[in-house]
Amino acid sequence: MNNLFKIWLYALGSFSDKKTKPYDKQVVIVRSFWVLLHIATCLMIIIGNGRLLGWW
């Protein structure tokens, strides 16, 4: 699980310098929320347009 967290951390753009190392976990939480918010927004747009186009 720790390995998966590190992959997610680096995928979101963690910092590699020693000055920001203590804040990596807080940064990944904020960036994860931001990514999930964008995914939810895109899904709502797709669902709304699907209704307008009569797909469902």
PDB file of N, CA, C and O in Angstrom, chain B, residues numbered from 101:
ATOM      1  N   MET B 101       0.825  -1.194   0.000  1.00  0.00           N
ATOM      2  CA  MET B 101       0.000   0.000   0.000  1.00  0.00           C
ATOM      3  C   MET B 101       0.864   1.250   0.000  1.00  0.00           C
ATOM      4  O   MET B 101       0.531   2.252  -0.634  1.00  0.00           O
ATOM      5  N   ASN B 102       1.978   1.180   0.719  1.00  0.00           N
ATOM      6  CA  ASN B 102       2.885   2.313   0.768  1.00  0.00           C
ATOM      7  C   ASN B 102       3.448   2.624  -0.620  1.00  0.00           C
ATOM      8  O   ASN B 102       3.636   3.789  -0.972  1.00  0.00           O
ATOM      9  N   ASN B 103       3.717   1.579  -1.404  1.00  0.00           N
ATOM     10  CA  ASN B 103       4.236   1.761  -2.748  1.00  0.00           C
ATOM     11  C   ASN B 103       3.202   2.447  -3.639  1.00  0.00           C
ATOM     12  O   ASN B 103       3.548   3.327  -4.427  1.00  0.00           O
ATOM     13  N   LEU B 104       1.936   2.049  -3.515  1.00  0.00           N
ATOM     14  CA  LEU B 104       0.863   2.668  -4.292  1.00  0.00           C
ATOM     15  C   LEU B 104       0.708   4.141  -3.928  1.00  0.00           C
ATOM     16  O   LEU B 104       0.473   4.980  -4.797  1.00  0.00           O
ATOM     17  N   PHE B 105       0.838   4.451  -2.642  1.00  0.00           N
ATOM     18  CA  PHE B 105       0.761   5.848  -2.199  1.00  0.00           C
ATOM     19  C   PHE B 105       1.894   6.675  -2.806  1.00  0.00           C
ATOM     20  O   PHE B 105       1.676   7.810  -3.230  1.00  0.00           O
ATOM     21  N   LYS B 106       3.089   6.118  -2.848  1.00  0.00           N
ATOM     22  CA  LYS B 106       4.223   6.836  -3.428  1.00  0.00           C
ATOM     23  C   LYS B 106       4.022   7.071  -4.918  1.00  0.00           C
ATOM     24  O   LYS B 106       4.362   8.138  -5.429  1.00  0.00           O
ATOM     25  N   ILE B 107       3.478   6.096  -5.610  1.00  0.00           N
ATOM     26  CA  ILE B 107       3.204   6.256  -7.039  1.00  0.00           C
ATOM     27  C   ILE B 107       2.184   7.365  -7.252  1.00  0.00           C
ATOM     28  O   ILE B 107       2.359   8.213  -8.127  1.00  0.00           O
ATOM     29  N   TRP B 108       1.112   7.363  -6.449  1.00  0.00           N
ATOM     30  CA  TRP B 108       0.089   8.405  -6.550  1.00  0.00           C
ATOM     31  C   TRP B 108       0.687   9.776  -6.214  1.00  0.00           C
ATOM     32  O   TRP B 108       0.375  10.771  -6.868  1.00  0.00           O
ATOM     33  N   LEU B 109       1.536   9.821  -5.207  1.00  0.00           N
ATOM     34  CA  LEU B 109       2.186  11.050  -4.793  1.00  0.00           C
ATOM     35  C   LEU B 109       3.015  11.632  -5.938  1.00  0.00           C
ATOM     36  O   LEU B 109       2.926  12.825  -6.227  1.00  0.00           O
ATOM     37  N   TYR B 110       3.808  10.803  -6.578  1.00  0.00           N
ATOM     38  CA  TYR B 110       4.653  11.283  -7.668  1.00  0.00           C
ATOM     39  C   TYR B 110       3.843  11.579  -8.927  1.00  0.00           C
ATOM     40  O   TYR B 110       4.201  12.470  -9.698  1.00  0.00           O
ATOM     41  N   ALA B 111       2.763  10.846  -9.139  1.00  0.00           N
ATOM     42  CA  ALA B 111       1.917  11.105 -10.305  1.00  0.00           C
ATOM     43  C   ALA B 111       1.245  12.471 -10.210  1.00  0.00           C
ATOM     44  O   ALA B 111       1.028  13.138 -11.221  1.00  0.00           O
ATOM     45  N   LEU B 112       0.923  12.873  -8.999  1.00  0.00           N
ATOM     46  CA  LEU B 112       0.303  14.178  -8.810  1.00  0.00           C
ATOM     47  C   LEU B 112       1.322  15.304  -8.755  1.00  0.00           C
ATOM     48  O   LEU B 112       0.949  16.477  -8.734  1.00  0.00           O
ATOM     49  N   GLY B 113       2.599  14.963  -8.731  1.00  0.00           N
ATOM     50  CA  GLY B 113       3.629  15.984  -8.774  1.00  0.00           C
ATOM     51  C   GLY B 113       4.193  16.338  -7.422  1.00  0.00           C
ATOM     52  O   GLY B 113       4.129  17.495  -7.007  1.00  0.00           O
ATOM     53  N   SER B 114       4.741  15.368  -6.733  1.00  0.00           N
ATOM     54  CA  SER B 114       5.353  15.675  -5.446  1.00  0.00           C
ATOM     55  C   SER B 114       6.662  16.419  -5.668  1.00  0.00           C
ATOM     56  O   SER B 114       7.222  16.403  -6.764  1.00  0.00           O
ATOM     57  N   PHE B 115       7.132  17.057  -4.635  1.00  0.00           N
ATOM     58  CA  PHE B 115       8.371  17.808  -4.719  1.00  0.00           C
ATOM     59  C   PHE B 115       9.516  16.932  -4.255  1.00  0.00           C
ATOM     60  O   PHE B 115       9.332  16.063  -3.402  1.00  0.00           O
ATOM     61  N   SER B 116      10.691  17.154  -4.809  1.00  0.00           N
ATOM     62  CA  SER B 116      11.819  16.302  -4.468  1.00  0.00           C
ATOM     63  C   SER B 116      12.848  17.001  -3.583  1.00  0.00           C
ATOM     64  O   SER B 116      13.839  16.388  -3.187  1.00  0.00           O
ATOM     65  N   ASP B 117      12.627  18.255  -3.275  1.00  0.00           N
ATOM     66  CA  ASP B 117      13.611  18.928  -2.429  1.00  0.00           C
ATOM     67  C   ASP B 117      13.298  18.722  -0.956  1.00  0.00           C
ATOM     68  O   ASP B 117      12.170  18.390  -0.592  1.00  0.00           O
ATOM     69  N   LYS B 118      14.292  18.919  -0.123  1.00  0.00           N
ATOM     70  CA  LYS B 118      14.147  18.644   1.306  1.00  0.00           C
ATOM     71  C   LYS B 118      13.273  19.667   2.022  1.00  0.00           C
ATOM     72  O   LYS B 118      12.723  19.382   3.086  1.00  0.00           O
ATOM     73  N   LYS B 119      13.147  20.843   1.447  1.00  0.00           N
ATOM     74  CA  LYS B 119      12.376  21.908   2.088  1.00  0.00           C
ATOM     75  C   LYS B 119      10.878  21.598   2.109  1.00  0.00           C
ATOM     76  O   LYS B 119      10.191  21.948   3.069  1.00  0.00           O
ATOM     77  N   THR B 120      10.371  20.958   1.078  1.00  0.00           N
ATOM     78  CA  THR B 120       8.934  20.673   0.996  1.00  0.00           C
ATOM     79  C   THR B 120       8.587  19.230   1.350  1.00  0.00           C
ATOM     80  O   THR B 120       7.411  18.868   1.338  1.00  0.00           O
ATOM     81  N   LYS B 121       9.564  18.412   1.661  1.00  0.00           N
ATOM     82  CA  LYS B 121       9.330  17.000   1.995  1.00  0.00           C
ATOM     83  C   LYS B 121       8.310  16.812   3.131  1.00  0.00           C
ATOM     84  O   LYS B 121       7.480  15.908   3.036  1.00  0.00           O
ATOM     85  N   PRO B 122       8.335  17.626   4.201  1.00  0.00           N
ATOM     86  CA  PRO B 122       7.352  17.427   5.279  1.00  0.00           C
ATOM     87  C   PRO B 122       5.908  17.702   4.855  1.00  0.00           C
ATOM     88  O   PRO B 122       4.978  17.271   5.537  1.00  0.00           O
ATOM     89  N   TYR B 123       5.708  18.401   3.759  1.00  0.00           N
ATOM     90  CA  TYR B 123       4.358  18.775   3.337  1.00  0.00           C
ATOM     91  C   TYR B 123       3.812  17.906   2.209  1.00  0.00           C
ATOM     92  O   TYR B 123       2.733  18.187   1.687  1.00  0.00           O
ATOM     93  N   ASP B 124       4.534  16.857   1.824  1.00  0.00           N
ATOM     94  CA  ASP B 124       4.093  16.022   0.711  1.00  0.00           C
ATOM     95  C   ASP B 124       2.720  15.402   0.954  1.00  0.00           C
ATOM     96  O   ASP B 124       1.912  15.326   0.028  1.00  0.00           O
ATOM     97  N   LYS B 125       2.443  14.963   2.166  1.00  0.00           N
ATOM     98  CA  LYS B 125       1.147  14.319   2.439  1.00  0.00           C
ATOM     99  C   LYS B 125      -0.006  15.318   2.345  1.00  0.00           C
ATOM    100  O   LYS B 125      -1.073  14.983   1.828  1.00  0.00           O
ATOM    101  N   GLN B 126       0.197  16.529   2.835  1.00  0.00           N
ATOM    102  CA  GLN B 126      -0.849  17.543   2.741  1.00  0.00           C
ATOM    103  C   GLN B 126      -1.080  17.953   1.288  1.00  0.00           C
ATOM    104  O   GLN B 126      -2.214  18.183   0.868  1.00  0.00           O
ATOM    105  N   VAL B 127       0.005  18.042   0.533  1.00  0.00           N
ATOM    106  CA  VAL B 127      -0.111  18.413  -0.879  1.00  0.00           C
ATOM    107  C   VAL B 127      -0.861  17.340  -1.652  1.00  0.00           C
ATOM    108  O   VAL B 127      -1.700  17.658  -2.495  1.00  0.00           O
ATOM    109  N   VAL B 128      -0.567  16.067  -1.375  1.00  0.00           N
ATOM    110  CA  VAL B 128      -1.253  15.000  -2.099  1.00  0.00           C
ATOM    111  C   VAL B 128      -2.741  14.955  -1.742  1.00  0.00           C
ATOM    112  O   VAL B 128      -3.553  14.582  -2.588  1.00  0.00           O
ATOM    113  N   ILE B 129      -3.114  15.315  -0.538  1.00  0.00           N
ATOM    114  CA  ILE B 129      -4.532  15.354  -0.164  1.00  0.00           C
ATOM    115  C   ILE B 129      -5.258  16.440  -0.942  1.00  0.00           C
ATOM    116  O   ILE B 129      -6.340  16.205  -1.479  1.00  0.00           O
ATOM    117  N   VAL B 130      -4.670  17.622  -1.005  1.00  0.00           N
ATOM    118  CA  VAL B 130      -5.293  18.733  -1.734  1.00  0.00           C
ATOM    119  C   VAL B 130      -5.373  18.418  -3.222  1.00  0.00           C
ATOM    120  O   VAL B 130      -6.405  18.646  -3.852  1.00  0.00           O
ATOM    121  N   ARG B 131      -4.292  17.896  -3.781  1.00  0.00           N
ATOM    122  CA  ARG B 131      -4.288  17.589  -5.213  1.00  0.00           C
ATOM    123  C   ARG B 131      -5.224  16.431  -5.543  1.00  0.00           C
ATOM    124  O   ARG B 131      -5.834  16.422  -6.612  1.00  0.00           O
ATOM    125  N   SER B 132      -5.348  15.462  -4.651  1.00  0.00           N
ATOM    126  CA  SER B 132      -6.280  14.356  -4.877  1.00  0.00           C
ATOM    127  C   SER B 132      -7.713  14.864  -4.873  1.00  0.00           C
ATOM    128  O   SER B 132      -8.517  14.463  -5.715  1.00  0.00           O
ATOM    129  N   PHE B 133      -8.040  15.748  -3.929  1.00  0.00           N
ATOM    130  CA  PHE B 133      -9.375  16.343  -3.904  1.00  0.00           C
ATOM    131  C   PHE B 133      -9.647  17.080  -5.204  1.00  0.00           C
ATOM    132  O   PHE B 133     -10.743  16.986  -5.757  1.00  0.00           O
ATOM    133  N   TRP B 134      -8.652  17.816  -5.695  1.00  0.00           N
ATOM    134  CA  TRP B 134      -8.812  18.595  -6.920  1.00  0.00           C
ATOM    135  C   TRP B 134      -9.059  17.678  -8.121  1.00  0.00           C
ATOM    136  O   TRP B 134      -9.912  17.976  -8.957  1.00  0.00           O
ATOM    137  N   VAL B 135      -8.332  16.581  -8.212  1.00  0.00           N
ATOM    138  CA  VAL B 135      -8.507  15.629  -9.306  1.00  0.00           C
ATOM    139  C   VAL B 135      -9.886  14.980  -9.227  1.00  0.00           C
ATOM    140  O   VAL B 135     -10.569  14.858 -10.244  1.00  0.00           O
ATOM    141  N   LEU B 136     -10.303  14.563  -8.031  1.00  0.00           N
ATOM    142  CA  LEU B 136     -11.625  13.944  -7.869  1.00  0.00           C
ATOM    143  C   LEU B 136     -12.751  14.925  -8.173  1.00  0.00           C
ATOM    144  O   LEU B 136     -13.784  14.537  -8.720  1.00  0.00           O
ATOM    145  N   LEU B 137     -12.556  16.190  -7.823  1.00  0.00           N
ATOM    146  CA  LEU B 137     -13.551  17.210  -8.150  1.00  0.00           C
ATOM    147  C   LEU B 137     -13.696  17.364  -9.657  1.00  0.00           C
ATOM    148  O   LEU B 137     -14.813  17.493 -10.158  1.00  0.00           O
ATOM    149  N   HIS B 138     -12.591  17.351 -10.382  1.00  0.00           N
ATOM    150  CA  HIS B 138     -12.645  17.460 -11.836  1.00  0.00           C
ATOM    151  C   HIS B 138     -13.307  16.237 -12.464  1.00  0.00           C
ATOM    152  O   HIS B 138     -14.068  16.372 -13.422  1.00  0.00           O
ATOM    153  N   ILE B 139     -13.032  15.062 -11.945  1.00  0.00           N
ATOM    154  CA  ILE B 139     -13.661  13.850 -12.465  1.00  0.00           C
ATOM    155  C   ILE B 139     -15.169  13.894 -12.230  1.00  0.00           C
ATOM    156  O   ILE B 139     -15.947  13.566 -13.126  1.00  0.00           O
ATOM    157  N   ALA B 140     -15.581  14.297 -11.038  1.00  0.00           N
ATOM    158  CA  ALA B 140     -17.018  14.390 -10.733  1.00  0.00           C
ATOM    159  C   ALA B 140     -17.696  15.424 -11.623  1.00  0.00           C
ATOM    160  O   ALA B 140     -18.809  15.199 -12.097  1.00  0.00           O
ATOM    161  N   THR B 141     -17.038  16.547 -11.850  1.00  0.00           N
ATOM    162  CA  THR B 141     -17.601  17.589 -12.706  1.00  0.00           C
ATOM    163  C   THR B 141     -17.770  17.086 -14.133  1.00  0.00           C
ATOM    164  O   THR B 141     -18.807  17.317 -14.756  1.00  0.00           O
ATOM    165  N   CYS B 142     -16.763  16.403 -14.651  1.00  0.00           N
ATOM    166  CA  CYS B 142     -16.852  15.857 -16.010  1.00  0.00           C
ATOM    167  C   CYS B 142     -17.977  14.834 -16.122  1.00  0.00           C
ATOM    168  O   CYS B 142     -18.697  14.808 -17.121  1.00  0.00           O
ATOM    169  N   LEU B 143     -18.130  13.995 -15.105  1.00  0.00           N
ATOM    170  CA  LEU B 143     -19.214  13.014 -15.134  1.00  0.00           C
ATOM    171  C   LEU B 143     -20.578  13.684 -15.145  1.00  0.00           C
ATOM    172  O   LEU B 143     -21.481  13.246 -15.858  1.00  0.00           O
ATOM    173  N   MET B 144     -20.734  14.744 -14.359  1.00  0.00           N
ATOM    174  CA  MET B 144     -22.014  15.455 -14.338  1.00  0.00           C
ATOM    175  C   MET B 144     -22.302  16.108 -15.692  1.00  0.00           C
ATOM    176  O   MET B 144     -23.447  16.118 -16.142  1.00  0.00           O
ATOM    177  N   ILE B 145     -21.286  16.643 -16.334  1.00  0.00           N
ATOM    178  CA  ILE B 145     -21.468  17.242 -17.659  1.00  0.00           C
ATOM    179  C   ILE B 145     -21.863  16.177 -18.671  1.00  0.00           C
ATOM    180  O   ILE B 145     -22.753  16.400 -19.491  1.00  0.00           O
ATOM    181  N   ILE B 146     -21.209  15.021 -18.620  1.00  0.00           N
ATOM    182  CA  ILE B 146     -21.525  13.938 -19.543  1.00  0.00           C
ATOM    183  C   ILE B 146     -22.947  13.429 -19.307  1.00  0.00           C
ATOM    184  O   ILE B 146     -23.684  13.187 -20.262  1.00  0.00           O
ATOM    185  N   ILE B 147     -23.334  13.267 -18.048  1.00  0.00           N
ATOM    186  CA  ILE B 147     -24.685  12.794 -17.732  1.00  0.00           C
ATOM    187  C   ILE B 147     -25.726  13.808 -18.197  1.00  0.00           C
ATOM    188  O   ILE B 147     -26.743  13.430 -18.779  1.00  0.00           O
ATOM    189  N   GLY B 148     -25.477  15.093 -17.942  1.00  0.00           N
ATOM    190  CA  GLY B 148     -26.423  16.134 -18.367  1.00  0.00           C
ATOM    191  C   GLY B 148     -26.568  16.199 -19.873  1.00  0.00           C
ATOM    192  O   GLY B 148     -27.681  16.329 -20.382  1.00  0.00           O
ATOM    193  N   ASN B 149     -25.474  16.111 -20.587  1.00  0.00           N
ATOM    194  CA  ASN B 149     -25.551  16.142 -22.044  1.00  0.00           C
ATOM    195  C   ASN B 149     -26.167  14.868 -22.602  1.00  0.00           C
ATOM    196  O   ASN B 149     -26.843  14.908 -23.631  1.00  0.00           O
ATOM    197  N   GLY B 150     -25.946  13.754 -21.946  1.00  0.00           N
ATOM    198  CA  GLY B 150     -26.581  12.511 -22.375  1.00  0.00           C
ATOM    199  C   GLY B 150     -28.092  12.584 -22.250  1.00  0.00           C
ATOM    200  O   GLY B 150     -28.824  12.041 -23.078  1.00  0.00           O
ATOM    201  N   ARG B 151     -28.546  13.254 -21.220  1.00  0.00           N
ATOM    202  CA  ARG B 151     -30.005  13.434 -21.074  1.00  0.00           C
ATOM    203  C   ARG B 151     -30.556  14.344 -22.158  1.00  0.00           C
ATOM    204  O   ARG B 151     -31.612  14.074 -22.729  1.00  0.00           O
ATOM    205  N   LEU B 152     -29.833  15.429 -22.440  1.00  0.00           N
ATOM    206  CA  LEU B 152     -30.300  16.351 -23.470  1.00  0.00           C
ATOM    207  C   LEU B 152     -30.321  15.702 -24.861  1.00  0.00           C
ATOM    208  O   LEU B 152     -31.200  15.992 -25.674  1.00  0.00           O
ATOM    209  N   LEU B 153     -29.371  14.843 -25.119  1.00  0.00           N
ATOM    210  CA  LEU B 153     -29.281  14.186 -26.419  1.00  0.00           C
ATOM    211  C   LEU B 153     -30.155  12.942 -26.500  1.00  0.00           C
ATOM    212  O   LEU B 153     -30.250  12.325 -27.561  1.00  0.00           O
ATOM    213  N   GLY B 154     -30.788  12.568 -25.407  1.00  0.00           N
ATOM    214  CA  GLY B 154     -31.691  11.422 -25.401  1.00  0.00           C
ATOM    215  C   GLY B 154     -30.982  10.083 -25.364  1.00  0.00           C
ATOM    216  O   GLY B 154     -31.549   9.070 -25.773  1.00  0.00           O
ATOM    217  N   TRP B 155     -29.750  10.065 -24.879  1.00  0.00           N
ATOM    218  CA  TRP B 155     -29.038   8.805 -24.774  1.00  0.00           C
ATOM    219  C   TRP B 155     -29.581   7.961 -23.633  1.00  0.00           C
ATOM    220  O   TRP B 155     -29.502   6.733 -23.682  1.00  0.00           O
ATOM    221  N   TRP B 156     -30.127   8.594 -22.616  1.00  0.00           N
ATOM    222  CA  TRP B 156     -30.732   7.889 -21.481  1.00  0.00           C
ATOM    223  C   TRP B 156     -31.789   8.718 -20.844  1.00  0.00           C
ATOM    224  O   TRP B 156     -32.409   8.288 -19.871  1.00  0.00           O
TER     225      TRP B 156
END
